[in-house]
Amino acid sequence: MYDRILIRYGDLTLKGNNKKIFLNRIYQTVRNKFAKTSVTIEKTFDRMYIILNDESIEDCLKRLGTVCGLYSFSPAIKVESNLETIISSSIELLKDKIKEIVTFKVETKRANKNFPMTSPEISKAVSKEILKVLGGVLKVDVHNPEKTLRIDVKNEYTYLYLDEVFGLGGFPPGILGKGLLLISGGIDSPVAGFLAMKQGIEIECLHFESTPLTPIESAQKVIDLTAAISKYSLNNRIKLHMINFEKIHQLILKEVPESYMITIMRRIMYKIAALICEKDKISCIVNGESVGQVASQTLESIQVVNEVTNLPVIRPVVTYDKLEIIKIAKNIETFDISIRPFEDCCTVYVPKSPVTRPTLKRCLEIERKTDFSALIEEAVQNYKARYIEKDQGFDLISEGFIVSDIF
């Protein structure tokens, strides 16, 4: 019976003078998600409606599930605002559920104050008529019903719905600016990117690839992870910057004391990230660090690495434990990609005893002894970038590509 989906904005309606900006971005995002479909999108003061026009409701709900900033949405039907029509349509709606439920209740919200009945009176009248027709199967339970029939009485029309699907919440994509996600092939960084997008930060991704020191499959993982999280972006695509890190990696392995390899590597990565942010007018760095998870993520390590830049560094999973991160990774469909057994440059040569309490003094001593500045400049001058789209596939291995072929 459903002919539309009702969308709720949640807290975005409380944004005061900025509300129009937030809602326009939500509308733009929803419109992008439904490009190349036959749906019609209607916008009102406090709601948005997806008119299905025979499109699959399951597909439409899946698309809405990727829109950051939506509070919830419900499959609904639109009927005329008169009691007789509301009652007959309510009965038909519940008839579809009689094999699934035994108890129900009716809740009414009457925005149209000219309607000749109060909200409780409408609920009572509709419930009474439902029981006359379906009372042999259904009964009212006002405290713990299996289904709640909600009646939303507007001026000319009334909307009826049974289910409420909760959305991602947060803020619409890019409304709060842009961040550069340091994306590895692991579990944490794509989750961090998703959480940043959910809070209104548009992201671009930066990966440091070291082929042939690292396998080509590790670069493939990053491409696939970027594609997977791109469905949560404004335009279903994310810009991926690919830095050739092999020369710097070789120099680190040759010149840096083993215990400090990861610390110095991360400092260099942050220096490069900061230069790209400056070049592309990106406001912050985003990463997947979780305090204490590995040696390079102690508070002392984080402080020493942070020292190389004045940019804000956003760590969305900083207090999450691994199981919490894995749960999100599974929900956003990145987990199975992340656990492919191919390592990136941060994990392929992990020292046996990495320093957990590095000092800035020691880092500066190492960096003075081995000057990385020329290689950093070369990496920033020659890096490549391209947009990775939700449904776009690159198979580096089967098609015989190397990273430079597509970047």
C-alpha positions in Angstrom: 0.0 0.0 0.0 2.8 2.4 0.7 3.3 5.1 -1.9 5.9 7.3 -0.2 8.5 7.5 2.5 8.2 10.2 5.2 11.6 11.6 6.3 12.3 13.3 9.7 15.1 15.7 10.3 15.4 15.4 14.0 17.5 18.0 15.8 18.3 19.8 12.5 15.0 21.6 12.8 16.4 23.3 16.0 19.3 25.0 14.2 17.8 28.5 14.3 19.1 30.9 11.7 21.3 28.1 10.2 18.5 25.7 9.7 17.9 26.5 6.1 21.6 25.8 5.2 21.4 22.4 6.9 18.1 21.4 5.4 19.2 22.5 1.9 22.3 20.3 2.2 20.1 17.4 3.3 17.8 17.9 0.3 20.8 18.0 -2.0 22.2 14.8 -0.5 18.9 12.9 -0.8 18.5 14.1 -4.4 22.0 12.8 -5.2 21.2 9.4 -3.6 18.1 9.1 -5.8 19.7 10.2 -9.1 18.7 7.9 -12.0 15.6 6.7 -10.2 12.0 7.7 -10.9 11.2 8.9 -7.4 9.9 12.4 -6.8 11.1 14.4 -3.8 8.8 16.8 -1.9 10.0 19.2 0.7 8.0 20.9 3.4 8.9 23.0 6.5 9.6 20.1 8.8 9.5 17.0 6.6 10.7 15.5 3.3 8.8 12.9 1.3 10.1 10.4 -1.2 7.3 9.6 -3.7 8.0 6.1 -4.8 6.5 6.1 -8.3 6.7 2.3 -8.3 10.4 2.2 -7.2 11.3 -0.6 -4.8 10.6 0.5 -1.2 13.5 -1.7 0.0 15.9 -0.1 -2.3 14.8 3.4 -1.3 15.1 2.7 2.4 18.6 1.3 1.7 19.6 4.6 -0.1 18.2 6.7 2.8 20.3 4.6 5.2 23.4 6.2 3.7 22.3 9.8 4.2 24.1 11.5 7.1 21.9 13.9 9.0 18.6 12.1 8.9 16.9 11.2 12.1 14.4 8.6 10.9 12.0 7.7 8.0 8.8 5.7 7.6 7.0 4.0 4.7 3.7 5.9 4.6 0.5 6.5 2.7 -1.1 9.8 2.0 -4.9 10.1 2.3 -7.4 12.9 2.4 -7.9 14.5 5.8 -11.4 13.3 6.6 -12.2 10.7 9.3 -13.9 8.2 7.0 -10.9 7.9 4.7 -8.4 7.8 7.6 -10.4 4.9 9.1 -10.7 2.9 5.9 -7.0 3.3 5.0 -5.9 2.4 8.5 -7.9 -0.8 8.4 -6.2 -1.7 5.0 -2.8 -0.9 6.4 -3.2 -3.2 9.4 -4.7 -5.9 7.3 -1.3 -6.4 5.7 0.1 -7.1 9.2 -2.4 -9.5 10.7 -0.1 -12.5 10.0 2.8 -10.8 11.9 1.1 -9.1 14.9 -1.6 -9.5 17.6 -1.5 -6.2 19.4 -1.5 -2.6 18.2 -2.3 0.9 19.3 -3.1 4.2 17.5 -1.3 7.5 18.1 -2.4 10.7 16.4 -0.6 14.0 15.8 -3.0 16.7 14.7 -1.1 19.6 13.1 -4.3 20.8 11.5 -6.1 22.4 14.4 -9.2 23.0 12.2 -9.8 19.2 12.1 -13.1 18.7 14.1 -11.6 16.2 16.6 -8.7 16.2 19.0 -5.8 13.8 18.7 -7.1 11.4 21.4 -10.5 11.5 19.9 -9.2 10.5 16.5 -7.1 7.7 17.9 -10.1 6.4 19.8 -12.4 6.5 16.8 -9.9 4.8 14.5 -9.1 2.1 17.0 -12.8 1.4 17.5 -13.4 0.9 13.8 -10.3 -1.3 13.4 -11.5 -3.6 16.1 -14.9 -3.9 14.5 -13.3 -5.3 11.3 -10.2 -7.0 12.7 -11.1 -7.6 16.3 -11.1 -11.3 15.8 -7.4 -11.2 15.1 -6.1 -7.9 16.7 -6.4 -6.3 20.1 -5.4 -3.0 21.5 -2.4 -2.8 23.9 -1.6 0.8 24.7 1.5 -0.1 26.8 3.5 -2.5 24.8 2.0 -3.0 21.3 3.7 -4.9 18.5 2.8 -2.2 16.1 1.8 1.5 16.5 -0.3 3.0 13.8 0.6 6.7 13.6 -1.7 9.2 12.1 -0.2 12.6 11.1 -3.1 15.0 10.3 -2.0 17.9 8.1 -4.2 20.5 6.5 -5.3 18.9 3.3 -3.8 15.5 3.7 -3.1 12.9 6.4 -0.2 10.5 6.5 -0.4 7.0 7.9 2.5 4.8 8.8 3.4 1.9 11.1 7.2 1.6 11.1 10.0 4.0 12.0 13.4 3.3 10.7 16.2 5.2 12.4 18.7 6.9 10.2 22.4 7.7 10.8 21.7 11.0 12.6 24.5 13.5 12.9 24.8 16.3 10.3 24.6 16.4 6.5 27.9 15.7 4.6 30.4 18.6 4.3 28.3 21.1 6.2 31.1 21.6 8.8 34.0 21.6 6.4 36.6 19.2 5.0 39.1 16.8 6.5 41.9 14.6 5.1 41.5 11.0 6.3 44.8 9.1 6.7 43.5 5.8 5.4 45.3 2.5 5.8 44.2 -0.9 4.8 43.1 -1.6 8.4 39.8 -1.7 10.3 40.0 1.6 12.2 40.6 4.3 9.6 37.6 3.7 7.4 35.4 3.6 10.5 36.9 7.0 11.5 36.2 8.4 8.1 32.6 7.2 8.3 32.1 8.8 11.7 33.7 12.1 10.6 31.3 12.2 7.6 28.4 11.4 9.9 29.2 14.6 11.9 29.2 16.7 8.8 32.9 16.6 7.8 33.5 16.0 4.1 36.5 13.8 3.7 39.3 13.2 1.2 41.5 10.2 1.7 45.3 10.0 1.8 47.2 6.7 1.5 50.9 6.1 1.6 51.8 3.2 -0.7 55.2 1.6 -0.8 55.0 -1.0 -3.6 57.1 -3.1 -4.1 58.0 -3.0 -0.4 54.3 -3.6 0.3 52.1 -5.8 -1.9 49.9 -4.3 -4.6 46.9 -5.9 -2.9 47.3 -3.4 0.0 46.7 -0.5 -2.4 43.7 -2.4 -3.8 42.3 -2.7 -0.3 42.5 1.1 0.1 40.7 1.7 -3.2 38.0 -0.7 -2.2 37.6 0.8 1.3 37.3 4.3 -0.2 34.6 3.1 -2.5 32.8 1.4 0.4 32.6 4.6 2.5 31.9 6.8 -0.5 28.2 5.9 -0.3 28.0 8.1 2.8 29.4 11.2 1.0 27.5 14.0 -0.6 28.0 12.9 -4.2 28.7 9.1 -3.7 32.4 9.7 -4.4 35.6 10.5 -2.4 38.9 11.9 -3.6 41.7 9.5 -2.9 45.3 10.9 -2.8 48.0 8.3 -3.3 51.5 9.1 -2.1 54.4 7.1 -3.3 56.2 6.5 0.0 58.7 3.9 -1.1 61.8 6.1 -1.1 61.0 7.5 2.3 60.2 4.1 3.6 63.5 2.7 2.4 65.4 5.6 4.1 63.6 5.0 7.3 64.4 1.3 7.3 68.1 2.1 6.6 68.7 5.1 8.9 66.2 5.2 11.7 66.8 3.2 14.9 64.3 0.3 14.9 62.4 1.3 18.0 61.7 4.8 16.5 60.8 3.7 13.0 57.0 3.9 13.4 57.2 7.2 15.3 59.4 8.9 12.7 57.3 7.4 9.9 54.1 8.8 11.4 55.7 12.2 11.9 56.6 12.3 8.2 53.2 11.2 7.2 51.6 14.0 9.2 54.0 16.5 7.7 53.0 15.4 4.2 49.3 15.4 5.2 49.6 19.0 6.5 51.2 20.2 3.3 48.4 18.6 1.2 45.8 20.2 3.5 47.4 23.6 3.0 47.5 23.0 -0.8 43.9 21.8 -1.1 42.4 24.1 1.6 41.5 21.2 3.9 40.8 22.2 7.5 41.8 19.2 9.5 43.4 15.8 9.6 41.3 12.7 10.5 42.7 9.4 11.6 41.8 6.1 13.1 43.9 6.2 16.2 42.4 4.6 19.4 44.3 5.3 22.6 46.5 2.4 23.7 45.5 0.0 20.9 49.1 -0.2 19.6 52.5 1.2 20.7 52.2 4.2 18.3 48.9 5.2 19.9 50.0 5.9 23.5 49.4 9.5 24.6 53.1 10.2 24.5 53.3 8.9 20.9 50.3 10.9 19.8 51.8 14.1 21.4 55.1 13.6 19.6 53.5 13.0 16.2 51.0 15.9 16.6 54.0 18.3 17.1 54.7 18.5 13.4 51.4 20.3 12.6 49.1 23.0 14.0 46.1 21.6 12.2 43.3 20.1 14.2 43.6 16.3 14.3 40.2 14.6 14.6 40.3 11.1 16.1 36.7 9.8 15.9 37.5 6.3 17.4 40.0 7.5 20.0 38.1 6.1 23.0 36.5 3.1 21.2 37.7 -0.4 22.0 38.4 -2.8 19.1 35.1 -4.7 19.4 33.1 -1.4 19.1 35.1 -0.4 16.0 34.6 -3.9 14.5 30.9 -3.6 15.0 30.7 -0.4 13.1 33.0 -1.7 10.4 30.6 -4.6 9.8 27.6 -2.3 9.7 29.2 -0.1 7.0 30.5 -3.1 5.1 34.2 -2.3 5.4 35.3 -5.1 7.8 35.6 -7.9 5.2 37.8 -5.7 3.0 40.0 -4.6 5.9 40.8 -8.1 7.1 42.2 -9.2 3.7 45.7 -10.4 4.6 47.8 -7.7 2.9 49.8 -5.2 5.0 50.5 -1.5 4.4 53.7 0.4 5.2 52.7 0.9 8.9 52.4 -2.8 9.6 54.7 -4.7 7.1 57.9 -3.8 9.0 56.7 -3.4 12.6 59.7 -3.3 15.0 60.0 -6.0 17.6 60.1 -3.5 20.4 58.6 -0.1 19.2 59.1 2.8 21.7 55.9 3.5 23.6 57.1 6.7 25.2 59.0 8.5 22.5 60.5 11.9 23.3 60.4 14.9 21.0 64.1 15.5 21.7 65.0 12.1 20.4 62.8 12.5 17.3 64.4 15.8 16.4 67.9 14.3 16.8 67.0 11.5 14.4 65.5 13.9 11.9 68.5 16.2 12.0 70.8 13.2 11.3 68.7 12.0 8.4 67.2 14.8 6.4 63.9 13.8 4.9 62.9 17.2 3.6 63.9 16.7 0.0 62.0 13.4 -0.2 58.9 15.0 1.5 58.9 17.8 -1.0 59.2 15.3 -3.9 56.3 13.2 -2.5 54.1 16.2 -2.2 55.1 17.6 -5.7 54.4 14.2 -7.4 51.5 12.7 -5.6 48.4 11.6 -7.6 44.7 11.8 -6.8 41.4 10.7 -8.3 37.8 10.3 -7.3 36.7 6.8 -6.2 33.0 6.3 -6.7 30.6 4.0 -4.9 30.0 1.6 -7.8 33.3 2.0 -9.4 35.7 -0.9 -9.5 39.4 -1.0 -10.1 41.0 -4.4 -10.0 44.7 -3.7 -10.0 45.7 -7.4 -9.8 43.6 -9.1 -12.5 44.0 -6.2 -14.9 47.7 -6.0 -14.4 47.8 -2.4 -13.2 50.3 -0.8 -10.9 49.2 2.1 -8.8 50.6 4.8 -11.1 48.5 3.4 -14.0 45.3 4.7 -12.4 46.6 7.6 -10.3 
